[in-house]
Amino acid sequence: MTYCVALLLKEGMVFISDTRTNAGVDHISSFTKLFRFGIEGERFMVVQTAGNLATTQSVVTRLQHQIAAQIEPNLNTVGSMFEAAEMIGASLRRVMKNVSESPEQENMYGCSILLGGQIAGQEMELYNIYPQGNFIRAGMDTPYFQIGEIKYGKPIMDRALSFYTPLDQALRCSLISFDSTIRSNVSVGMPLDVMVYPANSLTLPKGKRVTENDAYFQGVRKEWSDILKQGLQGIAPPTTDYFE
């Protein structure tokens, strides 16, 4: 399993994915789950994947091959992010059809995909593409999506994030979300792939790989742990009837 987060904010977008792949307690390895596409000054896109590794790699490889072979349409030529989401959904359905023969197998080989980015002259957009190939779009009321092991990191996102959260604060919040997930779920682990995109920049950020020894991430972990302990101590004690 894995954990991926993508944020759509007024100031830009944040994408974070872990890299752990777990095929049993004796077979744990790392694979990239965050993939960048685009043309500098024209378009920027990120694809994040969670679920069956063979399925996700097949879909991403198809997307990369379409660009390299100049097969139309591809992520470098589609006219909108909506069309990109449709294309990825169709590719996912095609892969699923090739590898599964029953609903049980579909569950076994299923995966989820996040697509976010911006094309020149258009707004930033973020999509959550389901294993069936259909998708939903993020908006101001729901400015982020999670896929994979979402339950441990979701509470901090729900409490602290809004469409107007500044990029740097949103990045901190997302890293805390990952720290909470890593602490509680062995199937999610370091290193993390992080990419931050400023709105309307149409740049292709190189991103950052955050390792276990990353000084900033270690500082965030410690500070958040200290804040929680101090906050708990500062909450009024329960009334005596709780102990009756």
C-alpha positions in Angstrom: 0.0 0.0 0.0 1.1 3.6 -0.1 -0.1 7.1 0.8 -0.5 10.1 -1.5 -1.7 13.6 -1.0 -2.4 16.3 -3.5 -3.6 19.9 -2.6 -5.3 22.5 -4.8 -4.8 25.9 -3.2 -5.2 29.5 -4.2 -1.4 29.9 -4.1 -0.6 26.7 -5.9 -0.4 22.9 -5.6 1.4 20.5 -3.3 2.0 16.8 -4.1 3.5 14.2 -1.7 3.8 10.5 -2.1 5.6 7.8 -0.1 7.7 5.2 -1.8 7.1 2.0 0.2 5.8 -1.1 -1.5 4.8 -4.0 0.7 4.3 -7.5 -0.7 4.6 -9.2 2.7 6.7 -8.7 5.8 9.7 -10.1 4.1 9.4 -8.2 0.9 9.4 -4.4 1.4 10.9 -2.2 -1.3 10.8 1.4 -2.6 9.2 2.6 -5.9 8.4 6.1 -7.1 4.7 6.8 -6.9 4.9 10.5 -8.1 5.5 11.2 -11.8 5.9 14.6 -13.5 4.9 15.5 -17.0 4.7 18.7 -19.0 6.4 21.3 -21.1 8.2 24.3 -19.5 6.1 27.4 -20.0 3.1 25.5 -21.5 1.8 22.9 -19.1 2.6 21.1 -15.8 1.1 17.8 -14.7 1.7 15.3 -11.8 0.4 11.8 -11.6 0.3 10.0 -8.3 -0.5 6.3 -7.9 -1.6 3.9 -5.1 -2.7 0.3 -5.3 -1.4 -2.7 -7.3 2.1 -1.8 -8.5 1.9 -3.7 -11.7 -1.3 -1.9 -12.7 0.0 1.5 -11.8 3.3 1.0 -13.6 1.5 -0.2 -16.7 -0.7 2.9 -16.8 2.3 5.3 -16.2 4.4 3.5 -18.8 1.6 3.9 -21.3 1.4 7.6 -20.6 5.2 8.0 -21.0 5.2 5.8 -24.2 2.4 7.9 -25.8 4.6 11.0 -25.4 7.8 9.4 -26.5 6.1 7.8 -29.6 4.1 11.0 -30.3 0.8 9.0 -30.1 -2.2 11.3 -30.1 -3.6 12.3 -27.8 -1.0 12.4 -25.0 -0.4 14.4 -21.8 1.7 17.0 -23.8 -1.0 17.6 -26.4 -4.5 17.3 -24.7 -6.4 20.5 -24.6 -7.5 20.5 -21.0 -6.9 18.8 -17.6 -10.3 17.2 -18.0 -9.2 15.5 -21.2 -6.1 14.3 -19.5 -8.2 12.8 -16.7 -10.4 11.1 -19.3 -7.4 9.7 -21.1 -5.8 8.3 -17.9 -9.2 6.8 -16.8 -9.5 5.1 -20.2 -5.9 3.8 -20.0 -6.6 2.4 -16.5 -9.8 0.7 -17.7 -7.8 -0.9 -20.5 -5.1 -2.2 -18.2 -7.7 -3.6 -15.8 -9.6 -5.3 -18.5 -6.3 -7.0 -19.7 -5.3 -8.3 -16.3 -8.6 -9.2 -14.6 -11.4 -11.7 -15.5 -13.7 -11.3 -12.5 -14.7 -8.7 -9.9 -12.5 -10.5 -7.4 -9.5 -10.0 -9.7 -10.4 -6.4 -10.3 -10.2 -5.8 -6.5 -6.8 -7.5 -6.5 -5.3 -5.5 -9.3 -7.1 -2.2 -8.7 -5.4 1.1 -8.2 -6.3 4.8 -7.7 -4.7 7.8 -9.4 -4.4 11.5 -8.6 -3.9 13.9 -11.5 -3.1 17.6 -10.9 -1.6 20.4 -12.8 -2.2 23.4 -15.1 -2.3 24.2 -18.8 -1.5 27.7 -20.1 -4.5 29.9 -20.1 -6.5 27.6 -17.8 -7.0 27.2 -14.1 -5.2 24.7 -12.0 -7.2 21.4 -11.6 -7.0 18.3 -9.5 -8.7 15.0 -10.1 -9.1 11.7 -8.2 -9.4 8.9 -10.7 -11.0 5.7 -9.4 -10.1 2.1 -10.3 -13.2 2.0 -12.6 -11.7 4.9 -14.6 -14.3 7.5 -13.6 -13.2 10.6 -11.6 -14.1 13.6 -9.5 -12.6 17.1 -9.4 -11.4 19.0 -6.4 -12.7 22.5 -5.6 -12.7 25.2 -3.0 -14.8 23.3 -0.6 -12.7 20.1 -1.0 -9.2 21.4 -1.8 -7.3 18.2 -1.4 -7.4 14.4 -2.3 -5.8 11.4 -0.6 -5.4 7.9 -1.9 -4.0 4.8 -0.3 -3.7 4.6 3.5 -5.6 7.8 4.2 -7.2 7.3 7.7 -4.2 8.2 9.9 -3.3 11.4 8.0 -6.8 12.7 7.3 -7.7 14.3 10.6 -4.9 16.9 10.5 -5.8 17.8 6.9 -9.5 18.2 7.7 -8.8 20.4 10.7 -6.0 22.6 9.4 -6.4 23.0 5.6 -8.6 25.3 3.4 -8.3 26.6 -0.2 -6.7 29.8 1.2 -4.0 28.1 3.3 -0.6 29.5 2.2 1.7 27.1 0.3 4.4 26.8 3.0 1.8 26.2 5.8 0.0 23.6 3.6 3.3 21.8 3.0 4.0 21.7 6.8 0.5 20.3 7.3 1.0 17.6 4.7 4.3 16.5 6.1 2.7 16.2 9.6 0.0 14.1 7.9 2.6 11.8 6.6 4.4 11.6 9.9 1.2 10.5 11.6 0.6 7.9 8.9 4.1 6.5 9.0 4.0 6.2 12.8 0.7 4.2 12.7 1.0 2.2 9.5 4.0 0.0 8.6 2.9 -0.2 4.9 3.7 3.5 4.5 7.3 4.6 4.7 10.2 6.9 3.8 11.5 8.3 1.6 8.9 10.8 0.5 8.6 12.5 -2.9 7.5 16.1 -2.6 6.7 18.6 -5.3 5.4 22.2 -4.9 3.9 24.2 -7.8 3.3 27.9 -7.5 0.0 28.9 -9.3 0.3 30.1 -12.9 4.1 29.6 -13.0 3.9 26.9 -15.7 7.3 25.7 -14.4 8.4 22.1 -14.0 9.7 21.9 -10.5 12.3 19.2 -9.9 10.8 18.2 -6.6 12.6 16.9 -3.5 13.1 13.4 -2.1 12.8 13.6 1.7 14.8 10.8 3.4 14.7 9.6 7.0 17.6 11.8 7.8 16.2 15.0 6.3 16.8 17.7 8.9 13.7 19.7 8.2 11.4 16.7 8.3 12.9 15.5 11.6 12.4 19.0 13.0 8.7 19.0 12.0 8.3 15.6 13.6 9.8 16.7 16.9 8.0 20.0 17.0 4.6 18.5 16.2 5.1 15.8 18.9 6.0 18.5 21.4 3.1 20.7 20.4 0.7 17.8 21.0 2.1 17.0 24.4 2.0 20.6 25.5 -1.5 21.1 24.1 -2.8 18.0 26.0 -1.3 19.4 29.2 -3.0 22.7 28.6 -6.5 21.3 28.2 -8.8 21.6 31.2 -8.9 18.4 33.3 -12.1 16.3 33.1 -14.8 17.0 35.8 -15.1 14.5 38.6 -18.2 12.9 37.3 -16.1 11.2 34.5 -14.6 9.1 37.2 -17.7 8.1 39.1 
